[in-house]
Amino acid sequence: MNNISDKQLLKELKSRLEERRTVDEKYEALQMEYQTISKRLKDSEALKSHFISNITNEIVNPFTSILGLSKAILSVEKQDWKKIVSMVAMIHNECFSLDFQLKNIFTAAKIEAGEMQPNISKVNVRQLVQTVIDSFAVVARKMGIEIEYDYQIEIGFGKNFDFKTDSEKLRQILTNILNNAIKYSYKDSKVIVKVWIEDDELNISVKDFGTGISEKNQNIIFERFRRLDTGINSINQGHGLGLSITKALLDMLGGRINIESQKGEGSTFTIVLPESETIVDNFTSDDDALFFDEGDELF
């Protein structure tokens, strides 16, 4: 057996100490990662409980209103059509709101479960945006809000433009942004929807002239279940899912969203979406409404 010199022994001890230090550092890193994951799980459970509490009334109340209004219509005399039309309009608004809320809830559930995948197809951008705008016609008219459509793509026959992306997800992204623009607008104002191509990317901006968002709040509006108007007497509905879902869907499609806003001076949300390189289309549906065609108007 060869004798080990002091120099070799020191070298071996130093090597062992380095290995031990590396192991300790990895252990500490794993401990920190475990604590982070544990906190996220607890926060997630708390958010889910808070979410269920928030959405209960937003689902139950529209159903109650629809049932009550439907019953009232049955008792109205046939000659009193104005009253009937008024109540039918109220039913339409409740159904529209419920349809919108349920779509976001189902999308959030799919994202949470990891079941949401892109279905890429060629999308007629001009038509899709117009369909989303038309779906808000009744709501916007009720608030006296004009929706101005500024389409700046001059490509293709009839100025139509096909863009490879997920039509359903793009529709939901735009629906959430336009819903917020109308919801936080002042009465008798307008919302401008602008569409253009820049650096081979699709740009869609939605500009309102409403309450605006402070710089501080711009940092939290994409968090799940966070709302800027959380007071008991808030006049705006919503459970804080819309913009978080918008961000998640854009991330899935490789896009991004920008905000320009000042408190009291309105907001401009701009989505920027790169075109998908390939088409992966399991099914294509331009009508994903749950209860009724979003393009239909009752009167």
JOJO-V899725 format. One record per residue. N is the residue number from 1. PHI is phi in degrees with one decimal (999 if undefined). D_CENTER is the distance of its C-alpha to the mean C-alpha in whole Angstrom. Layout:
BEGIN
n->N phi->PHI d_center->D_CENTER
n->N phi->PHI d_center->D_CENTER
END
This chain:
BEGIN
n->1 phi->999 d_center->73
n->2 phi->-73.6 d_center->72
n->3 phi->-76.1 d_center->72
n->4 phi->-94.9 d_center->68
n->5 phi->-74.6 d_center->69
n->6 phi->-59.5 d_center->68
n->7 phi->-65.1 d_center->65
n->8 phi->-66.0 d_center->64
n->9 phi->-63.6 d_center->63
n->10 phi->-63.6 d_center->62
n->11 phi->-62.9 d_center->59
n->12 phi->-66.7 d_center->59
n->13 phi->-63.8 d_center->58
n->14 phi->-62.7 d_center->56
n->15 phi->-64.8 d_center->54
n->16 phi->-64.4 d_center->53
n->17 phi->-65.0 d_center->52
n->18 phi->-64.0 d_center->49
n->19 phi->-63.1 d_center->48
n->20 phi->-64.6 d_center->48
n->21 phi->-63.2 d_center->46
n->22 phi->-65.0 d_center->44
n->23 phi->-63.1 d_center->43
n->24 phi->-62.9 d_center->43
n->25 phi->-64.9 d_center->40
n->26 phi->-64.8 d_center->38
n->27 phi->-64.1 d_center->39
n->28 phi->-63.5 d_center->37
n->29 phi->-64.3 d_center->34
n->30 phi->-64.8 d_center->34
n->31 phi->-61.2 d_center->34
n->32 phi->-65.3 d_center->32
n->33 phi->-64.7 d_center->29
n->34 phi->-62.0 d_center->30
n->35 phi->-63.5 d_center->30
n->36 phi->-63.7 d_center->26
n->37 phi->-63.7 d_center->25
n->38 phi->-62.3 d_center->27
n->39 phi->-66.4 d_center->25
n->40 phi->-63.4 d_center->22
n->41 phi->-63.6 d_center->22
n->42 phi->-64.1 d_center->24
n->43 phi->-63.0 d_center->21
n->44 phi->-63.4 d_center->18
n->45 phi->-64.2 d_center->21
n->46 phi->-64.9 d_center->21
n->47 phi->-64.2 d_center->17
n->48 phi->-64.2 d_center->17
n->49 phi->-63.9 d_center->20
n->50 phi->-64.5 d_center->18
n->51 phi->-62.2 d_center->15
n->52 phi->-60.3 d_center->18
n->53 phi->-63.3 d_center->20
n->54 phi->-68.1 d_center->17
n->55 phi->-84.0 d_center->16
n->56 phi->-53.9 d_center->19
n->57 phi->-66.2 d_center->20
n->58 phi->-73.0 d_center->17
n->59 phi->-99.0 d_center->18
n->60 phi->-67.2 d_center->22
n->61 phi->-60.4 d_center->22
n->62 phi->-61.0 d_center->21
n->63 phi->-61.2 d_center->23
n->64 phi->-62.0 d_center->26
n->65 phi->-63.2 d_center->26
n->66 phi->-62.8 d_center->26
n->67 phi->-64.0 d_center->29
n->68 phi->-65.3 d_center->30
n->69 phi->-67.3 d_center->30
n->70 phi->-61.7 d_center->31
n->71 phi->-64.6 d_center->34
n->72 phi->-65.5 d_center->35
n->73 phi->-61.7 d_center->35
n->74 phi->-63.0 d_center->37
n->75 phi->-96.7 d_center->40
n->76 phi->-80.4 d_center->40
n->77 phi->-66.0 d_center->43
n->78 phi->-58.4 d_center->42
n->79 phi->-75.8 d_center->43
n->80 phi->-92.6 d_center->41
n->81 phi->-69.7 d_center->38
n->82 phi->-60.9 d_center->36
n->83 phi->-65.3 d_center->36
n->84 phi->-64.3 d_center->34
n->85 phi->-60.1 d_center->32
n->86 phi->-61.6 d_center->31
n->87 phi->-70.4 d_center->30
n->88 phi->-62.8 d_center->28
n->89 phi->-62.2 d_center->26
n->90 phi->-65.2 d_center->25
n->91 phi->-63.0 d_center->24
n->92 phi->-58.9 d_center->22
n->93 phi->-62.5 d_center->20
n->94 phi->-65.8 d_center->20
n->95 phi->-64.8 d_center->19
n->96 phi->-61.0 d_center->16
n->97 phi->-64.1 d_center->15
n->98 phi->-65.1 d_center->15
n->99 phi->-58.8 d_center->14
n->100 phi->-62.8 d_center->11
n->101 phi->-64.5 d_center->11
n->102 phi->-66.2 d_center->12
n->103 phi->-60.5 d_center->10
n->104 phi->-65.9 d_center->7
n->105 phi->-62.8 d_center->10
n->106 phi->-65.6 d_center->12
n->107 phi->-64.5 d_center->9
n->108 phi->-59.4 d_center->9
n->109 phi->-64.1 d_center->13
n->110 phi->-66.7 d_center->13
n->111 phi->-63.3 d_center->12
n->112 phi->-61.0 d_center->14
n->113 phi->-86.2 d_center->17
n->114 phi->71.3 d_center->16
n->115 phi->-102.2 d_center->17
n->116 phi->-94.6 d_center->14
n->117 phi->-129.4 d_center->16
n->118 phi->-67.8 d_center->15
n->119 phi->-119.3 d_center->17
n->120 phi->-87.1 d_center->19
n->121 phi->-149.3 d_center->20
n->122 phi->-78.3 d_center->22
n->123 phi->-113.3 d_center->19
n->124 phi->-76.9 d_center->21
n->125 phi->-61.7 d_center->18
n->126 phi->-57.2 d_center->20
n->127 phi->-69.3 d_center->20
n->128 phi->-61.5 d_center->17
n->129 phi->-63.8 d_center->16
n->130 phi->-63.2 d_center->18
n->131 phi->-63.1 d_center->17
n->132 phi->-64.6 d_center->14
n->133 phi->-60.9 d_center->16
n->134 phi->-62.1 d_center->19
n->135 phi->-66.0 d_center->17
n->136 phi->-99.2 d_center->16
n->137 phi->-58.1 d_center->20
n->138 phi->-66.6 d_center->21
n->139 phi->-62.9 d_center->19
n->140 phi->-64.7 d_center->19
n->141 phi->-62.8 d_center->23
n->142 phi->-62.6 d_center->23
n->143 phi->-91.6 d_center->22
n->144 phi->71.9 d_center->24
n->145 phi->-101.9 d_center->22
n->146 phi->-92.6 d_center->22
n->147 phi->-101.6 d_center->20
n->148 phi->-96.9 d_center->21
n->149 phi->-109.7 d_center->21
n->150 phi->-110.1 d_center->22
n->151 phi->-95.8 d_center->22
n->152 phi->-114.3 d_center->24
n->153 phi->-101.1 d_center->25
n->154 phi->-108.6 d_center->28
n->155 phi->-117.6 d_center->28
n->156 phi->86.8 d_center->30
n->157 phi->-63.9 d_center->32
n->158 phi->68.9 d_center->30
n->159 phi->62.7 d_center->28
n->160 phi->-78.0 d_center->26
n->161 phi->-143.2 d_center->24
n->162 phi->-95.1 d_center->23
n->163 phi->-129.9 d_center->20
n->164 phi->-79.7 d_center->20
n->165 phi->-161.8 d_center->16
n->166 phi->-95.9 d_center->14
n->167 phi->-63.8 d_center->14
n->168 phi->-64.5 d_center->12
n->169 phi->-70.8 d_center->9
n->170 phi->-63.1 d_center->10
n->171 phi->-61.4 d_center->10
n->172 phi->-69.4 d_center->7
n->173 phi->-59.5 d_center->5
n->174 phi->-66.4 d_center->8
n->175 phi->-61.3 d_center->8
n->176 phi->-64.6 d_center->5
n->177 phi->-68.2 d_center->7
n->178 phi->-67.1 d_center->10
n->179 phi->-59.7 d_center->10
n->180 phi->-63.7 d_center->10
n->181 phi->-60.4 d_center->13
n->182 phi->-70.6 d_center->15
n->183 phi->-61.6 d_center->14
n->184 phi->-102.0 d_center->16
n->185 phi->-84.7 d_center->18
n->186 phi->-81.4 d_center->22
n->187 phi->-63.0 d_center->24
n->188 phi->58.9 d_center->25
n->189 phi->-119.4 d_center->23
n->190 phi->-145.2 d_center->21
n->191 phi->-126.5 d_center->18
n->192 phi->-111.2 d_center->19
n->193 phi->-105.9 d_center->17
n->194 phi->-120.7 d_center->18
n->195 phi->-127.9 d_center->18
n->196 phi->-155.6 d_center->21
n->197 phi->-110.8 d_center->22
n->198 phi->-143.2 d_center->23
n->199 phi->54.2 d_center->24
n->200 phi->63.4 d_center->24
n->201 phi->-113.6 d_center->20
n->202 phi->-80.8 d_center->18
n->203 phi->-116.5 d_center->16
n->204 phi->-131.3 d_center->14
n->205 phi->-114.0 d_center->15
n->206 phi->-126.6 d_center->14
n->207 phi->-112.5 d_center->16
n->208 phi->-120.7 d_center->17
n->209 phi->-122.7 d_center->20
n->210 phi->-103.2 d_center->19
n->211 phi->-70.4 d_center->19
n->212 phi->75.6 d_center->18
n->213 phi->-131.5 d_center->17
n->214 phi->-68.9 d_center->20
n->215 phi->-60.3 d_center->20
n->216 phi->-62.8 d_center->20
n->217 phi->-72.9 d_center->17
n->218 phi->-63.3 d_center->15
n->219 phi->-83.5 d_center->16
n->220 phi->-119.9 d_center->14
n->221 phi->-68.4 d_center->11
n->222 phi->-94.9 d_center->9
n->223 phi->-79.4 d_center->11
n->224 phi->-66.0 d_center->10
n->225 phi->66.3 d_center->11
n->226 phi->-101.4 d_center->12
n->227 phi->-126.2 d_center->13
n->228 phi->-84.3 d_center->15
n->229 phi->-117.9 d_center->17
n->230 phi->-95.3 d_center->18
n->231 phi->-68.8 d_center->22
n->232 phi->-61.3 d_center->23
n->233 phi->-94.1 d_center->24
n->234 phi->-59.1 d_center->20
n->235 phi->-89.3 d_center->20
n->236 phi->-103.6 d_center->16
n->237 phi->-87.5 d_center->15
n->238 phi->131.8 d_center->12
n->239 phi->-113.2 d_center->11
n->240 phi->78.7 d_center->9
n->241 phi->-94.8 d_center->6
n->242 phi->-51.8 d_center->4
n->243 phi->-74.4 d_center->4
n->244 phi->-67.2 d_center->5
n->245 phi->-67.0 d_center->3
n->246 phi->-56.1 d_center->3
n->247 phi->-63.6 d_center->6
n->248 phi->-64.4 d_center->7
n->249 phi->-67.5 d_center->7
n->250 phi->-64.8 d_center->9
n->251 phi->-58.9 d_center->11
n->252 phi->-63.9 d_center->12
n->253 phi->-95.2 d_center->13
n->254 phi->77.2 d_center->15
n->255 phi->-100.4 d_center->13
n->256 phi->-151.9 d_center->12
n->257 phi->-134.9 d_center->11
n->258 phi->-119.6 d_center->14
n->259 phi->-124.8 d_center->14
n->260 phi->-127.1 d_center->17
n->261 phi->-158.0 d_center->18
n->262 phi->-134.8 d_center->21
n->263 phi->-57.5 d_center->22
n->264 phi->83.9 d_center->23
n->265 phi->-124.5 d_center->23
n->266 phi->90.4 d_center->19
n->267 phi->-141.2 d_center->16
n->268 phi->-128.0 d_center->15
n->269 phi->-102.6 d_center->12
n->270 phi->-123.4 d_center->13
n->271 phi->-98.6 d_center->11
n->272 phi->-122.6 d_center->14
n->273 phi->-129.1 d_center->15
n->274 phi->-75.9 d_center->18
n->275 phi->-78.6 d_center->19
n->276 phi->-69.0 d_center->20
n->277 phi->-78.4 d_center->24
n->278 phi->-127.5 d_center->24
n->279 phi->-99.9 d_center->23
n->280 phi->-125.1 d_center->22
n->281 phi->-119.5 d_center->22
n->282 phi->-74.7 d_center->23
n->283 phi->-158.6 d_center->22
n->284 phi->-123.4 d_center->20
n->285 phi->-138.6 d_center->19
n->286 phi->-90.2 d_center->18
n->287 phi->-129.2 d_center->18
n->288 phi->-108.3 d_center->16
n->289 phi->-67.1 d_center->16
n->290 phi->-82.8 d_center->17
n->291 phi->-114.7 d_center->20
n->292 phi->-157.1 d_center->21
n->293 phi->-69.3 d_center->20
n->294 phi->-63.7 d_center->17
n->295 phi->-82.6 d_center->20
n->296 phi->-79.2 d_center->23
n->297 phi->-120.4 d_center->24
n->298 phi->-81.2 d_center->27
n->299 phi->-160.9 d_center->29
END
